[in-house]
């Protein structure tokens, strides 16, 4: 089917419009892993993204006449879905390239280990910055694109790599931090953001994650707690039974109950440590405000500690 076809304004001949869209997609597990690496880093960091590219073609009729009479305007959309499957943290800047933005072949090969065919992009993390590639990052991206294109000379442009840029910002009292990111491709001399999908948070049956509030979470935990108590009580009621199966259930119930108690004690201890740490940070912030002669910071909102039942 020809891509460039004259359009009949009167609809007497079928005309086709052709569009190409790039969609980036990854799982919530992979995204959380990348964010965890960045949050734990003491400075800017970067890494390589690996995965696969899928080509999807869909054709949709623009007018009702096209469905009934075969005439009218039909739009054909070619989508290239770039699926993020894994990542390799390479460390601080200059981990696989030189100061002038060119690739350091030796370091690059150490990270990729002959996996250039599955390299689909790279990422960069820098705090308190804008989500737009710097001139430095443009040179690195061009060098990386040239390297990948040379590995697939007959790929008809399907070896285009993506650049994921992350940043993080903190509130004045460090009580809250925010992560943001964008995934972009280079079109000419301009970086364009591409559509990004987290598969198990948007396009699946796990949409309840986004609608789950703290109140719902507490209610759900309370309900699960009642269910747990009922199951344990029912199993422990079999301890006086002489049946072999009931005895096995009783032993399993005791093991589960022991594990549950240990977990509750650990969570309670950690919650007390967090509350004490917040109090120390707030005290230091007040002293710093007094030395600077500024207004004291607002006291962080902390939930009161509760005694968790281990019975």
N, C-alpha and C positions, 0 to 999 in steps of 0.2 A: 504494500500500500504506500503510495507516494506521500511524502511528508508535506511537500509544497504543492498544494492543489488549489486551483481557482475556486473561490466561493461563489456560488450562485445565490444572489440575494433573494431570488424568488423561490428558493427551495426546490428547484426541479432536479438538482443533481446533489448527490451526497458529497459533503465537504468534511474534511477531517482537520482538526486542530491538534497539534502535538505539543505536549508539555512534559518537562522532566523535573522530578522532585527528588530531593535527597532527604532521607529520614534516618536519624541515628536512634538506636534502640539498645537498651541494656536492662539487666535485671536489677531489682532493688538491692540484692545481696552484693552485687559487684559495685554498685554506686556507694553503698555504705562502707565497703572496704576501702574504696578510694578516699572517701571523706575521712575515714578513721586515720589513714596514713597521713593525711594533710593536717588534721587536728593535732596529731602527736608530734609533728615536726617542729623543730625549734626555729626554722627559718623557711625561706622559699624552697620549694621542691618541685620535681618534675618526673616524668616517666613516659613509658611507651604503652600504647593500646593495641591489643591484638583481637582479631575476630574474623568475620567473613562479610562478604558483600552479596546481597541477593537482588535480582532484577525482577520487578513485577510490572506488568502491563495491564492496564484496565481501560475499557472503552465504554463511555456512557453517552446516551443520546441527550441532546440539549432540548429538543422539542418533542412533543407527543407525536407529531406527524412522523418522526423518524422511526418510532416503534410500530406504527400501524401501516404505513405505506412504504417504509424503507427510504424515505427522502428526509431531507433536513440536515442539520449540522450535528455531527458527533465529535466528541472530544476524547482523544486518546491520551492517557497519562502514563508515562513511564516512570516508575519509582525505583530508586536505588536505595535499598534498606541496608544500612551499615550496622551490623550487630556487634556490640562490644562483648567479648567473651572472657577476656582476662587482661591483666595489666602487670607491668613490671616497674616498680619504683626504682628510678636510677639515681636518686639522691638530690644533692644540691645542684644549682645551675652549673653549666659546663661539664655535665656528667658524660655526655656523648658527643659534644661539639666543642669547637675552639672559640676563642674570644672574638674572632671575626665572623662567627656564625656558620662556618663551614664544619662539616661532619668530621669527627675524629674516627676514622675507619676502624682502628683497633679497638677503641672503647665501644663503638657502636656494635661491632660484631660480637663482643663479649656479652652484651645484653640480649641481642637478638638470637644468637646461636643458630644461624641459618634459618630463621623464621621470617625473613623479609616478605615472603609471599602472603603471610597472614597479618602483617603489620597494617593497621587501618588508620593510625593516627598517633598523636602524642598529647600530653596534657601538661599544664603548668599551674602551680599554685603560688599566689603571692597575696599577702595580707594587706588590707586597707588600700586597695588599688581599684582602678576601673576595669571593667570587663571588656577591654579592647586590646588587641595585640600591639605590643610595642614594636619599634623599628628593629630591634634586636631579634625579637621572636619571629618577625617576618622573614628575616634572613635564614634563621634556623628552619623555619617551615619550608622555605623554597629549597634549601639544601636537602632536607628530608624527602620532599616530593620528587626532586631530581633523582635521588638514590632509588626510591621505590619504582619510579617510572622506568629507570634503566633495567630493573629486574624483570619488568613485564612490558617489553617494547610493543607487543601486539595486542595489548589489552583494550584498545579503543577508548582510552580515557577512564576506564573503570578502576584504575589504580589510584584515583584521587584520595588523598588522606585528609583527615579532619583534625581540627585543633580544639581541644577542650580547655577552657580557661576557668580557673576557680579562684575565689577570693574569700576572705573572712573579715568580719568587723566585730568589734566588741562595744558593749555599752560602757558608759562612763564609770560605773561602779563594778565593771567586770562580772555583773550578775547574769548577763545574757550575751551570747555570741551568735552571729548570723553567718551562714554559709550561702554563697550564691555562685552560679556558674552559667556558662553558655558554651554551646558547641557550634563551631563555625567552619566554613570552607572558604577557600580563596578563589574568588571569581575575578580574573583580571588582576587589578591592583587593590581590590577591596575585599575585605572579609565579610561574608554574609552568614548570619545565624541560620542554622538549619533546625528543622523540627526535631525535638528530642522526646522520646517516649521511654518511660520506666515501665517495663512490661507488667510487673506484678503490683503496680500501684495505680494503673490507669486503664490498661486494656485487658483486664482479667476479672475474675470473680472476687478479687480482694479489694473492691472499691470501699469496703467498710473501714479500711485503714484511714482514709482521708476524712471520713465523717465521724470518727471516734473521738469524743471529747474526754476530758479528764473525769467528768462526772460519770460518763458511761463506762470508763475504764474501772473506776472504783466500784460501780454497781456490778460490773461483770466479775471483778475479782471477789466481791462479796458472795455472789451467787455460786461461783466455783468453790469458794471456801465451804459453803453449806453442803454442796454436793460431795466435797472431799470428806467432810465430817460424817456424812451419812454412810458413805461407802466404808470408811474405816470402822464405824460403829457396827455395821452389819457383818463385817469380816471378823471383828473381835468377838462378836456374839457366838462364833463357832468354836471358841477356844475350849469349851467344855464338851464338845462333841468328840465321839470316838471314831468317826469316819475318817478315812485316810485323806480324802479330798479336802474336808473341812480343816484338818490339821495343817495341810499345806497352805491353804488360804490364810490361816492365822499367822503362820510364819512370814508369809509375804506381807501381810498387813503390818506386822511389827517392824519389818525392815523399811517399809514405806514411811511409817510414822516416825521412825528414828531419823531417816533422811530429811523428812519435812521439818522436824524440830531443829536439826542442825542448820538447815537453810534459813529458817526464821531467825535463829540466833545471829547468824552471819549478817543478814540484812539489817537487823536491829543495830548491830554494832557499827556497820557502815553508815547508817543513817545518823547515829550519834556523832561519828567522826565528821560527817559533812556539816552538821549543824555547828559543831565546835569550830571547824575551819572557817565557816562563814562569819562567825562571831569574831574571830581573830582578824580576818580581812577587814571587817567593818571597823574594828578598833584602830587598825593601822591607817585606814583611810581618814578617820576622824583626826588622828594625830597629824597626818599630813596636811589636812585642811586647816588645822589650827596654825601650823608653821607657815603656811602660805597666806593665812589671813582670809581665807575664802569660806563660803558657807559649807557646813558639814554635809556630807552626802546623805541621801535618803537611806533609811534602814532597809536592808533587803527583806522582802517578804518571804518568810520561811514557815513551812507547815509545822505545827506543834508536834513534838515527838509523842508517839503513842506506844504503850506497852503491848507488844504483840504476844498473843496467847500461844503458848507452846504445848498446852494441854491436849 
